[in-house]
Amino acid sequence: MTARGSIRRAAAMAALACLVTLPGLDPRPDRAVAQTIFNFNNLAGPTAAQSNAPSVEDYMRDNPHAKFMGAGGFVIDGNRLYCGRRPVIVDDKFDSWGGAFPGFLIWNNAMTEKLPTVVKLYIFSHECGHQFVGRDEKAADCFAMRRGRRYGWLNDAGMEQICGFIGHLRADDEHAGGSDRCAYMRQCYADHALDKK
């Protein structure tokens, strides 16, 4: 194995060890999730957006109102959530429900507090997915669907709630329109064959 191959394998193994887990559930991923969570193209080096992204320290310095939550310290509606060892910064002035920078997540309680629990878990899992699939929004959505189904917080009714939440969103430079995203997420949710690979 080449040095580059060793680095890729080590990076992949580190990524696999850092999945979102819920209490009492086996955190070991199945092979299908493992195949979808790590984008080897990210090993070529940071993108311009990633290299300009803030560190946790920078973000906290620039947003003193925000609250730092170490790995395992973040709870949504009684569910202690993890994105590996990555911290979550709770920032009620953040411009979206949640976000991801390399190495940490952002959560906006003010925007999410009235959302159904399953939608909150989707948002968190989507943002955590970016830690493994990079900036690919479709892949982050699919990551969230597979994780939700695997850990039991996503069922048909929950899928309807997520689509009800996201379905009205307009497309932007990074995201497909809500109805297109919902259709793709339904495919990921329904594709149980991927869980058995």
Secondary structure, DSSP 4 states (H G I P E B T S, - for coil): --HHHHHHHHHHHHHHTT----TTS--PPPHHHHHHH--GGGGG---HHHHTSPPHHHHHHH-TT-EEE-TT-EEETTEEE-STT--EEE-TTSSSSEEEETTEEEE-HHHHTTS-HHHHHHHHHHHHHHHHHTT-HHHHHHHHHHHHHHHT---HHHHHHHHHHHTTPPP-SSS--HHHHHHHHHHHHH-GGGGG-
